Amino acid sequence: MRPPAAPVPAGPPGSGPEPGWNVALRRLLGDPYVFAATGPRRHEKWAYDVLAVLRREVADPRGWLGLDADRTGPGRDLVPAYPFAPPPAEEFPAYLRPLERAAAVGALAVMSEEWQSEPAPVRSRPDREAVLADARRLLNRYGPKAEYWTNAVAAGSGPAPDFVAAGLRGTRSYTFLTGVYVNGLDLYEDLGLIAVGGGEVGVFWSVGAY
């Protein structure tokens, strides 16, 4: 399993750090192998903005925290967007499906789980509601009119899959991960969530590795 990503500053200060966001991000996603970053929305076709986030070409517009264990390291020497090998923006519709907000909250919540040997899936945790509340807090950033997208196969049959019931290990996806083998680490599974707001795009990605 990949060591967890430490929270890192994601850009110059804008409105200043928001304690609720920072606390929720660390508490919900600070332990597993998760990439979390926000970038500016500059294009009508927001896939270009998502690619800029995955390639670390933009900073967080508000200077808030992100999670990125691979921001530096040998992986990015071989693959600039490591651990990702995303498709071109024009091909995003083939890999992503829309989600209702409640399903997006569930997808983000299960990213707190481990892909292997998870002793306490969100569905069985005594603090399940607190976990979901943290996920809602993070998504609130993108506004009440935000759209949500995922690479989860389950969303192909409708925008309201129950990610919490399925759990992370029960979720399959159209992968955005590279197949390049770096330092003995094999990337084998992923779940992504994209939040598209009026002025920002948020990218949250859980990665399975061993």
PAZAPA-4460 file (N, C-alpha, C; in steps of 0.05 Angstrom, whole numbers, plus 32768, in hexadecimal, padded with zeros to 4 digits):
% residues 210
    n_x    n_y    n_z   ca_x   ca_y   ca_z    c_x    c_y    c_z   seq   type   mol
   8011   7FE8   8000   8000   8000   8000   8011   8019   8000     1      M     A
   800A   802C   7FF1   8019   8045   7FEF   8017   8055   8009     2      R     A
   802D   8061   8012   802B   8073   802A   8017   8089   8024     3      P     A
   8008   8092   8039   7FF4   80A7   8035   8001   80C1   802D     4      P     A
   7FF1   80D1   801F   7FFB   80EB   8016   7FF8   80FF   802D     5      A     A
   800D   810E   8032   800C   8124   8045   7FFE   813C   8038     6      A     A
   7FED   814A   8047   7FE1   8162   803C   7FF7   8176   8034     7      P     A
   7FF4   8182   801C   8007   8195   8012   7FF9   81AE   8009     8      V     A
   8007   81C5   800C   7FFB   81DD   8002   7FF7   81DB   7FE4     9      P     A
   7FE1   81E5   7FDA   7FDB   81E1   7FBE   7FD9   81FB   7FAE    10      A     A
   7FE7   820F   7FB7   7FE7   8228   7FA8   7FEA   8240   7FBA    11      G     A
   7FEB   8257   7FAE   7FED   8270   7FBE   7FD4   8276   7FCD    12      P     A
   7FD6   8284   7FE4   7FBE   828A   7FF3   7FAA   829B   7FE3    13      P     A
   7F91   8293   7FE5   7F7C   82A3   7FD8   7F6C   82B0   7FEE    14      G     A
   7F57   82A3   7FF6   7F47   82AD   800C   7F52   82A3   8027    15      S     A
   7F68   8294   8026   7F74   828A   803F   7F6B   826D   8044    16      G     A
   7F7B   825F   8054   7F73   8243   805A   7F59   8241   8068    17      P     A
   7F49   822E   8061   7F2F   822A   806D   7F30   8212   8080    18      E     A
   7F30   8216   809A   7F35   8200   80AD   7F22   81E9   80A9    19      P     A
   7F09   81EE   80A4   7EF6   81D7   80A0   7EFE   81C5   8089    20      G     A
   7F06   81D1   8073   7F0F   81C1   805C   7F28   81B1   8063    21      W     A
   7F3C   81BE   806F   7F55   81B1   8076   7F51   8199   8089    22      N     A
   7F41   819E   809D   7F3C   8189   80B1   7F2D   8171   80A4    23      V     A
   7F18   8178   8094   7F09   8162   8088   7F1A   8152   8074    24      A     A
   7F2B   8160   8065   7F3D   8152   8052   7F4F   813F   8060    25      L     A
   7F5D   8148   8075   7F6F   8137   8084   7F60   8120   8091    26      R     A
   7F4A   8126   809D   7F3B   8111   80AC   7F30   80FC   8099    27      R     A
   7F25   8104   8082   7F19   80F1   8070   7F2C   80E2   805F    28      L     A
   7F40   80F0   8054   7F51   80E4   803F   7F6F   80E5   8045    29      L     A
   7F77   80EC   805D   7F93   80EF   8063   7FA3   80D5   8065    30      G     A
   7F95   80BE   806A   7FA3   80A5   806D   7FA7   8094   8054    31      D     A
   7F91   808F   8045   7F95   807E   802D   7FA3   808C   8016    32      P     A
   7FA8   807E   8001   7FB6   8089   7FE9   7FA1   8097   7FD8    33      Y     A
   7F9F   80B1   7FDD   7F8B   80C2   7FCF   7F98   80DB   7FC5    34      V     A
   7F92   80E2   7FAC   7F99   80FC   7FA1   7F81   810F   7FA3    35      F     A
   7F86   8127   7FAD   7F70   813A   7FAF   7F7B   8156   7FA9    36      A     A
   7F6F   8163   7F95   7F79   817D   7F8D   7F62   818C   7F7F    37      A     A
   7F65   81A7   7F80   7F51   81B8   7F73   7F60   81CC   7F61    38      T     A
   7F54   81D1   7F4A   7F60   81E4   7F37   7F4A   81F7   7F2D    39      G     A
   7F53   820C   7F1F   7F40   821F   7F14   7F30   8214   7EFD    40      P     A
   7F17   821D   7EFA   7F06   8216   7EE3   7F0A   822C   7ECF    41      R     A
   7F17   8225   7EB9   7F1D   8239   7EA4   7F11   8233   7E89    42      R     A
   7F06   821B   7E86   7EFB   8213   7E6C   7EDE   8209   7E6F    43      H     A
   7ECF   820E   7E5A   7EB4   8203   7E59   7EB6   81E4   7E5A    44      E     A
   7EC9   81DA   7E4B   7ECF   81BD   7E4B   7EE2   81B8   7E62    45      K     A
   7ED7   81B2   7E79   7EE6   81B1   7E92   7EFA   819A   7E93    46      W     A
   7EF9   8187   7E80   7F0D   8172   7E80   7F29   817D   7E7E    47      A     A
   7F2C   8194   7E70   7F47   81A0   7E6D   7F50   81AA   7E89    48      Y     A
   7F3E   81B4   7E99   7F45   81BD   7EB4   7F4D   81A5   7EC6    49      D     A
   7F3F   818F   7EC3   7F45   8177   7ED2   7F60   816C   7ECB    50      V     A
   7F66   816C   7EB1   7F81   8163   7EA8   7F97   8175   7EB4    51      L     A
   7F92   818F   7EB6   7FA6   81A1   7EC1   7FAB   819A   7EDF    52      A     A
   7F96   8192   7EED   7F99   818A   7F09   7FA9   8170   7F0B    53      V     A
   7FA2   815C   7EFB   7FB0   8142   7EFC   7FCD   8145   7EF5    54      L     A
   7FD3   8158   7EE4   7FEF   815C   7EDB   7FFE   8170   7EED    55      R     A
   7FF1   817A   7F02   7FFD   818D   7F15   8006   81A7   7F07    56      R     A
   7FF6   81B0   7EF4   7FFC   81C8   7EE5   7FF0   81E1   7EF1    57      E     A
   7FDE   81DD   7F05   7FD0   81F4   7F11   7FD0   81F1   7F2F    58      V     A
   7FCD   8207   7F3D   7FCC   8207   7F5A   7FAF   820B   7F64    59      A     A
   7FAA   8203   7F7C   7F90   8207   7F88   7F8A   8225   7F88    60      D     A
   7F73   822D   7F7D   7F6D   824A   7F7B   7F6B   8258   7F96    61      P     A
   7F65   8249   7FAC   7F62   8255   7FC6   7F7A   8251   7FD8    62      R     A
   7F8E   8242   7FCE   7FA5   823B   7FDE   7F9F   8228   7FF4    63      G     A
   7F8A   8218   7FF2   7F83   8204   8006   7F93   81EB   8002    64      W     A
   7F90   81D8   8014   7FA0   81C0   8014   7F97   81AB   7FFF    65      L     A
   7FAA   819B   7FF7   7FA4   8184   7FE6   7FB3   816C   7FF0    66      G     A
   7FAF   8155   7FE3   7FBD   813C   7FEA   7FCB   8132   7FD0    67      L     A
   7FE5   812E   7FD1   7FF3   8125   7FB9   800D   8118   7FC1    68      D     A
   800D   80FE   7FC5   8025   80EF   7FCD   8039   80EE   7FB6    69      A     A
   8031   80F3   7F9D   8042   80F1   7F86   804A   810B   7F7A    70      D     A
   8046   8120   7F89   804D   813B   7F7F   806A   813D   7F77    71      R     A
   807B   8130   7F86   8097   812D   7F7F   809F   8110   7F81    72      T     A
   80B3   8108   7F72   80BB   80EC   7F73   80C0   80E0   7F58    73      G     A
   80CB   80C8   7F57   80D4   80BC   7F3E   80BD   80B6   7F2A    74      P     A
   80A4   80B2   7F34   808E   80AC   7F23   808A   80C2   7F0E    75      G     A
   808B   80DB   7F17   8086   80F1   7F04   809D   80F6   7EF1    76      R     A
   80B4   80EB   7EF7   80CA   80ED   7EE4   80C4   80DB   7ECB    77      D     A
   80B5   80C6   7ECF   80AE   80B4   7EBA   8093   80BB   7EAD    78      L     A
   8080   80C3   7EBE   8064   80C9   7EB5   805D   80E4   7EC2    79      V     A
   805C   80FA   7EB3   8058   8114   7EBF   803F   8116   7ED1    80      P     A
   802A   8107   7ECB   8012   8108   7EDC   8010   80F2   7EF0    81      A     A
   8026   80E3   7EF4   8025   80CC   7F06   8017   80D2   7F20    82      Y     A
   8005   80BF   7F29   8000   80A4   7F20   7FEC   80A2   7F09    83      P     A
   7FE5   80B9   7EFD   7FD0   80B9   7EE9   7FDB   80B7   7ECD    84      F     A
   7FCC   80AC   7EBB   7FD0   80AD   7E9E   7FB5   80B3   7E92    85      A     A
   7FAB   80CB   7E97   7F8F   80D1   7E8F   7F8C   80D2   7E71    86      P     A
   7F74   80CC   7E67   7F6F   80CF   7E4A   7F6E   80EC   7E42    87      P     A
   7F70   80F2   7E28   7F6C   810D   7E1F   7F51   8118   7E27    88      P     A
   7F4F   8132   7E29   7F36   813E   7E32   7F1F   8136   7E20    89      A     A
   7F24   8133   7E06   7F0E   812C   7DF4   7F03   8110   7DFA    90      E     A
   7F12   80FF   7E08   7F0A   80E4   7E0D   7EFE   80E0   7E29    91      E     A
   7EFC   80F6   7E38   7EF1   80F3   7E54   7ED5   80E7   7E54    92      F     A
   7EC3   80EE   7E41   7EA8   80E2   7E42   7EA8   80C4   7E41    93      P     A
   7EBC   80B8   7E36   7EBD   809A   7E35   7EC5   808E   7E50    94      A     A
   7ED0   809E   7E62   7EDA   8094   7E7B   7ECA   809D   7E94    95      Y     A
   7EBB   80B2   7E91   7EAD   80BF   7EA8   7E8F   80BE   7EA5    96      L     A
   7E81   80BC   7EBB   7E64   80BC   7EBC   7E5B   80D0   7ED2    97      R     A
   7E44   80DD   7ECE   7E3A   80F1   7EE2   7E30   80E4   7EFB    98      P     A
   7E31   80F2   7F11   7E27   80E9   7F2B   7E15   80FE   7F37    99      L     A
   7E00   80F5   7F45   7DF1   8107   7F56   7E02   810E   7F6E   100      E     A
   7DFB   8124   7F7B   7E0C   812D   7F92   7E0E   8118   7FA8   101      R     A
   7DF8   810B   7FAF   7DF9   80F8   7FC5   7E0C   80E1   7FBE   102      A     A
   7E0C   80D8   7FA5   7E1F   80C3   7F9C   7E3B   80CD   7F9D   103      A     A
   7E3F   80E6   7F95   7E5A   80F2   7F96   7E65   80F2   7FB3   104      A     A
   7E53   80F9   7FC6   7E5B   80F8   7FE2   7E64   80DC   7FEA   105      V     A
   7E54   80C8   7FE2   7E5B   80AC   7FE8   7E76   80A4   7FDC   106      G     A
   7E7A   80AC   7FC3   7E94   80A5   7FB5   7EAB   80B1   7FC4   107      A     A
   7EA9   80CA   7FCD   7EBE   80D7   7FDB   7EC2   80CA   7FF7   108      L     A
   7EAC   80C2   8004   7EAE   80B6   801E   7EBE   809C   801D   109      A     A
   7EB8   808B   8009   7EC5   8071   8008   7EE3   8073   8001   110      V     A
   7EEB   808A   7FF7   7F08   808E   7FF3   7F18   808E   800D   111      M     A
   7F0A   808F   8024   7F17   808D   803D   7F1E   806F   8044   112      S     A
   7F14   805D   8033   7F1A   8040   8037   7F34   8039   8029   113      E     A
   7F3F   8022   8030   7F56   8016   8022   7F4C   8002   800D   114      E     A
   7F5A   8000   7FF7   7F53   7FED   7FE2   7F57   7FD0   7FEC   115      W     A
   7F6B   7FCB   7FFC   7F70   7FB0   8007   7F6D   7FB0   8025   116      Q     A
   7F62   7F9B   8030   7F62   7F96   804D   7F56   7FAD   805C   117      S     A
   7F3F   7FB7   8053   7F32   7FCD   8061   7F22   7FC0   8078   118      E     A
   7F29   7FC6   8091   7F1B   7FBA   80A8   7F00   7FC6   80AE   119      P     A
   7EFC   7FDE   80A5   7EE3   7FED   80AC   7ED9   7FFD   8095   120      A     A
   7ECA   7FF1   8082   7EBE   8001   806D   7EAC   8016   8078   121      P     A
   7EA8   802C   806A   7E98   8042   8073   7E7C   8038   807B   122      V     A
   7E71   8025   806C   7E55   801C   8072   7E52   8011   808D   123      R     A
   7E68   8007   809A   7E66   7FFA   80B4   7E73   800B   80CA   124      S     A
   7E7D   8023   80C4   7E8B   8032   80D8   7E77   8040   80EB   125      R     A
   7E7D   8041   8104   7E6B   8050   8117   7E6A   806E   8111   126      P     A
   7E7F   8078   8104   7E7F   8095   80FD   7E78   8099   80E0   127      D     A
   7E68   8088   80D5   7E61   808A   80B9   7E56   80A5   80B2   128      R     A
   7E44   80B0   80C2   7E38   80CA   80BC   7E4D   80E0   80BD   129      E     A
   7E60   80DE   80CF   7E75   80F2   80D0   7E87   80F1   80B7   130      A     A
   7E8C   80D8   80AD   7E9C   80D5   8094   7E8D   80E2   807D   131      V     A
   7E73   80DD   807B   7E63   80E9   8066   7E62   8107   8068   132      L     A
   7E62   8111   8081   7E61   812E   8085   7E7B   813B   807C   133      A     A
   7E92   812E   8080   7EAB   8138   8076   7EAB   8139   8058   134      D     A
   7EA0   8124   804B   7E9F   8124   802E   7E8E   813B   8024   135      A     A
   7E77   8140   8031   7E66   8156   8029   7E74   8171   802C   136      R     A
   7E83   8174   8042   7E91   818D   8046   7EA5   8192   8030   137      R     A
   7EB3   817E   8027   7EC7   8181   8012   7EB9   8189   7FF8   138      L     A
   7EA2   817C   7FF2   7E95   8182   7FD8   7E86   819C   7FD9   139      L     A
   7E7F   81A6   7FF1   7E71   81C0   7FF3   7E81   81D6   7FE6   140      N     A
   7E9B   81D3   7FE6   7EAD   81E7   7FDB   7EA5   81EF   7FBE   141      R     A
   7E9B   81DB   7FAF   7E97   81DF   7F92   7E7B   81EB   7F8C   142      Y     A
   7E6B   81F0   7FA0   7E52   81FE   7F9D   7E3A   81EC   7F98   143      G     A
   7E22   81F7   7F9C   7E0A   81E7   7F9A   7E03   81DE   7F7E   144      P     A
   7E0F   81EA   7F6A   7E09   81E3   7F4E   7E1F   81D2   7F42   145      K     A
   7E31   81C8   7F52   7E48   81B8   7F47   7E3D   819F   7F3A   146      A     A
   7E4C   8196   7F26   7E47   817C   7F19   7E5D   8169   7F23   147      E     A
   7E56   814F   7F23   7E68   813B   7F2D   7E6B   8124   7F19   148      Y     A
   7E83   811B   7F16   7E89   8106   7F02   7E9C   80F1   7F0F   149      W     A
   7E99   80D8   7F05   7EAA   80C3   7F10   7EB2   80B0   7EFA   150      T     A
   7EC8   80A1   7EFE   7ED0   808C   7EEC   7EC5   8071   7EF5   151      N     A
   7EB4   8070   7F09   7EA9   8057   7F13   7E97   804A   7EFE   152      A     A
   7E9A   8031   7EF9   7E8A   8022   7EE6   7E6C   8023   7EEE   153      V     A
   7E68   8021   7F09   7E4C   8020   7F13   7E3B   8038   7F0B   154      A     A
   7E48   804E   7F06   7E39   8066   7EFF   7E2F   8065   7EE2   155      A     A
   7E38   8051   7ED3   7E2E   804E   7EB8   7E11   8047   7EB6   156      G     A
   7E06   803B   7ECB   7DEA   8033   7ECB   7DD8   8048   7ED8   157      S     A
   7DE3   805E   7EE1   7DD3   8073   7EED   7DE5   8084   7EFF   158      G     A
   7DDC   809D   7F05   7DED   80B0   7F14   7DEC   80AD   7F32   159      P     A
   7DE0   8097   7F3D   7DDD   8095   7F5A   7DE5   807A   7F65   160      A     A
   7DFD   8070   7F5D   7E06   8057   7F69   7E0C   805B   7F87   161      P     A
   7E09   8045   7F96   7E0D   8047   7FB3   7E2A   803E   7FB9   162      D     A
   7E3C   8051   7FB9   7E58   804A   7FBD   7E5D   8041   7FDA   163      F     A
   7E4E   804B   7FED   7E52   8043   8009   7E4B   8026   800D   164      V     A
   7E35   801D   8001   7E2D   8001   8003   7E41   7FEF   7FF5   165      A     A
   7E4B   7FF7   7FDE   7E5E   7FE6   7FCF   7E7A   7FE6   7FDC   166      A     A
   7E82   7FFD   7FE8   7E9D   8000   7FF3   7EB1   8003   7FDD   167      G     A
   7EC9   800C   7FE4   7EDE   8011   7FD1   7EE5   7FF8   7FC1   168      L     A
   7EE8   7FE2   7FCF   7EF0   7FC9   7FC2   7EDB   7FBE   7FAF   169      R     A
   7EC2   7FC6   7FB3   7EAC   7FBE   7FA2   7EA7   7FD0   7F8A   170      G     A
   7EB9   7FE3   7F86   7EB6   7FF7   7F71   7ECA   7FF3   7F5B   171      T     A
   7EC1   7FF2   7F42   7ED3   7FEF   7F2B   7ED2   8009   7F1A   172      R     A
   7EE7   800D   7F0B   7EE8   8027   7EFC   7EF6   8024   7EE2   173      S     A
   7EF3   8038   7ED1   7F03   803C   7EBA   7F1C   804B   7EC3   174      Y     A
   7F32   803E   7EC3   7F49   8048   7ED1   7F56   8060   7EC3   175      T     A
   7F5F   8073   7ED3   7F6F   808A   7ECA   7F8D   8086   7ED1   176      F     A
   7F94   806E   7EDB   7FAF   806A   7EE6   7FC3   8062   7ED0   177      L     A
   7FDC   8068   7ED4   7FF1   805F   7EC2   7FF7   8042   7EC7   178      T     A
   8000   8034   7EB3   800A   8019   7EB6   8028   8017   7EBA   179      G     A
   8035   802E   7EBC   8052   802F   7EC0   8058   8025   7EDC   180      V     A
   806C   8014   7EDE   8074   8008   7EF8   808B   8018   7F03   181      Y     A
   8086   8025   7F1A   809A   8037   7F26   80A2   802D   7F42   182      V     A
   80BC   8028   7F45   80C7   8020   7F60   80B7   8008   7F6C   183      N     A
   80B0   7FF5   7F5C   80A3   7FDD   7F66   8086   7FE1   7F6F   184      G     A
   807A   7FF7   7F67   805E   7FFD   7F70   804B   7FF8   7F58   185      L     A
   8038   7FE6   7F5C   8025   7FDF   7F48   800A   7FED   7F4E   186      D     A
   8000   7FFD   7F3C   7FE7   800B   7F3F   7FD1   7FF9   7F33   187      L     A
   7FBD   7FF2   7F42   7FAA   7FDE   7F38   7F8D   7FE6   7F38   188      Y     A
   7F85   7FFB   7F46   7F69   8002   7F47   7F66   8020   7F4E   189      E     A
   7F50   802C   7F46   7F4C   8048   7F4D   7F2E   804F   7F4D   190      D     A
   7F28   8064   7F5B   7F0E   8070   7F5B   7F11   808E   7F5B   191      L     A
   7F06   809C   7F47   7F08   80B9   7F45   7EEE   80C7   7F47   192      G     A
   7EEF   80DF   7F52   7ED8   80F1   7F54   7EE1   810D   7F4B   193      L     A
   7ED2   8118   7F39   7ED8   8133   7F2F   7EC0   8145   7F36   194      I     A
   7EC6   815B   7F43   7EB1   816F   7F49   7EB6   8187   7F37   195      A     A
   7EA1   818F   7F28   7EA4   81A5   7F15   7E92   81BC   7F1F   196      V     A
   7E9E   81D1   7F29   7E90   81E9   7F32   7E92   81FF   7F1D   197      G     A
   7E86   8216   7F24   7E87   822C   7F11   7EA3   8237   7F0D   198      G     A
   7EB3   8237   7F22   7ECE   8243   7F21   7EE5   8230   7F27   199      G     A
   7EDE   8218   7F30   7EF3   8205   7F39   7EEC   81E8   7F30   200      E     A
   7F00   81D8   7F2E   7EFC   81BB   7F2A   7F0B   81AD   7F40   201      V     A
   7EFE   819A   7F4E   7F0B   818A   7F62   7F0F   816D   7F58   202      G     A
   7F26   8162   7F5E   7F2D   8147   7F55   7F35   8137   7F6D   203      V     A
   7F27   8121   7F72   7F2C   810F   7F88   7F30   80F3   7F7D   204      F     A
   7F46   80E6   7F83   7F4C   80CC   7F77   7F58   80B9   7F8B   205      W     A
   7F4B   80A2   7F8F   7F56   808D   7FA0   7F65   8079   7F8E   206      S     A
   7F7D   8071   7F97   7F8E   8060   7F87   7F94   8047   7F97   207      V     A
   7F91   8030   7F8B   7F99   8017   7F97   7FB5   800F   7F8D   208      G     A
   7FC7   8008   7F9F   7FE3   8002   7F97   7FEE   7FEE   7FAA   209      A     A
   8001   7FDE   7FA0   8010   7FCB   7FB1   802C   7FC6   7FA5   210      Y     A
***
